Amino acid sequence: LRRQIVDVGRRMWLKGMVAANDGNVSARLPDGNVLCTPTGTSKGALTEDSLAVVALDGTVLDRGTGRGPSSEVRMHLRVYQVDPGAMAVVHAHPLHATAFAIRGEALTLQMMPETVVALPEVPLARYATPSTDEVPDSIEPFVLSHRACLLEHHGALSWGSGLEDAFMTMERLEYQAQITLLVRLMGGARELSPEQVLAVRRQFGLA
């Protein structure tokens, strides 16, 4: 699990989803505690022994060799507290998705079958002051009904059944933001019709 977190952090960094020491990655351990990335560290320079361990209530159990967990781990912990099925959380600042978050706009266009199936909506969590309980409070309404959200004036958060699942959701979120921007620059988005959306949902057992 430590190796997987280091790998996901590096992939985030290589894809330009984070700059400097932005972003966080975490995973739920078999004992219910949470393994997470340290504060003040580039996600491209993580080491397995630098990761910290915290309890679900935020108590630091092991600081690792890094600088201890970021205060932003509160977002991750709220996801785990609300959704017992969530096993990993990724927080990043992907460029295009963050632009939509700054603009204050959710990603809701139904333009591709893949979007309809895997990520039909990325809601916008209201702005919250960093390092306060306002941040986890802002994302809580979406935890059980979605698998990702934009953080107003901040970035994006995704979660899933494992690290790969959460990371791929973040990739898909950023791709959706890129496509939305491009089609607007080309003259406007063309969404699937309601009938086409319903057919896709039925085909994949979603309706």
N, C-alpha and C positions, 0 to 999 in steps of 0.2 A: 504494500500500500504506500509506503514511503517512496519507493521507486516510481510508482505510478504518479504520485503528486509532483515529484520533481520533473517527470516527463511531461505532464500536462502544463506545468509552469513554463517549461522551455518552449513548448509548442505555441503557447499563448504569446510569448515574447517574440518568437520567430515570425509569427503571423502579424505582428504589429498590433495585437489586441491590448497591449499594455506598454506604458512608457515609464522609464525610471523605475521607481519601486511600487508602481500602481498595481492594484489587483490582489486577489486572495484566492486560494484554493483550499478546500477542506474535504474530509471524508469521515464518515461515521465508523468507529472501530467496533469490533465484535462485542466489547464490554459496554458499549453505549456511549463512551466518551468520544471526543472529536480530535482528529489529527489535522493540524492546520499549518499554513505557511507563516513564517515570521514577519514581523513588521520591518519596514525600512530596507527591504531586500529585493533586488531585481528578480523577477520570476525566471529570468534566463540564467541566474547564478545560484539557484537553490542547491542545497545538499541535503541528503537524507537525514543527517544528524542535526540539522538546523531547525527541523520542524518541531512545533510545540504540540502539547496535548492539553486540552481543556475539558472540563466537565460540562454537561448541558446547561448548568446554571452560570457558566462563565469562569468558574474557579480554575486557575492555572495549575495543572498537575505536573507538568514537565515543560520547562522553558526551552529545552533543547540547547544547542550551541549558538542559536541565533539570538535575536533581541526580544524574544517572547512574542506572543500573538498580537496581531493588530487589533485595535478597538473595533474595527469593522467586522471582526468575527461574530459580533452580535447578530448581524444579518443572517449568517450561516446558522447560528444556534437557534434562531427563531424558526427557520425552515425545518430543522430537525425536531424541534419541540412540537410543531404543528402537524407535520407529516411524518408518521412513523416509517413510511416507505421510502423517504428520501435518504439516500446513502452518500451523496456527494453534492457539493455546491461550488460553483465557479463565479467569481466576481471579476469583471474586466472592464476596460474602457475602449472597446473597439471603435474605430474612428467614426464610421458612418452611423452606427447605432447610437453612439454618444451624441452626435449632432442632432439626431431626432429627439433624444432625451433633453438636450438643451433647448431645442425648439418647443418642447412640451407636447410631443405628438406620439401617440401609440402607433404600432405597426399592425394594421388591421386589413390590408388589402388582400383579397383572395385572387391571386394572379396565376398560381401554378398548382397543379395537383399535389406536388410534394408539400407545399405550404398548407394546403387544406388538411392533409393527413398528419403531418408532423408538428406544425407550429401555426395553427390557424389565426392566432392572435397573440401579440406581445403587448400587454397593457402597460400603462405608465403609472408608476408609484409616485405619489406626490413628493415634492421637495422636502427634505428633512436635514436638519443640522447635523453634520458629520460628528461621529463619536458620541451620539446621544441615543436614547431609547426611541426617539422619533424615527430613526432609520429602520429598525426592525418592525416598528409599528406600521410603517408605510408599506412594507411588502407583505405583511401578514394576510391581508384580504385576498391575495392572489395565490397563496401557496398551494391550496388544495385544488384549485380550479385551473391552474396553468402550470407551465414548467419553466417559465422565464418572465422577466419584466424589465422594463427600462426604469432607471432611477433618475428622476427629473434633475437636470443640471449636474449629473454625476456620471452615470455609466450604465451598466447592465448586470443583471444577476440571473443565473440559470441553475437548475437543480435537477437531480434525476436518480435513477436506480443504481448508479455507479459513476465513477469518474469519467469514463469514456462517454457515457450517456449525457452527463452534464456538460462536458466539453463540446460534444457535437451539437448540442442545443445552442450553445453560445456561437459556434461557427454558423449555424443555420440562421440565427438571429441577425448576425452581422451581414450575411449574404442577402437576407431579405431587405435589410436597410439599404444595401448597395443597389439592388434591383429597383427598389421603390424610387430612389433618387434618380437613377438612370432613365427610367421610363418617364418620369416627370420632365426631365431635361429634353426628352425626345418628343414631348408634346402632351403627355398625360398617360396615366395608367389605364390599362384595359383589364378589367377583372373578369373572371369566369362568371357565367350567368348563374343565377340561383339553381337552375335545373342541372347545370354541369357540376356545381358544388355538391348538390345532393347525390348525383350519380357517383361521384368520387367517394363520398362518405359511405354510401351503400356498398360500393365495391370493396372497401376495406373494413367493413363491419362497424362503422362509426354511426350509422343511422338505421 
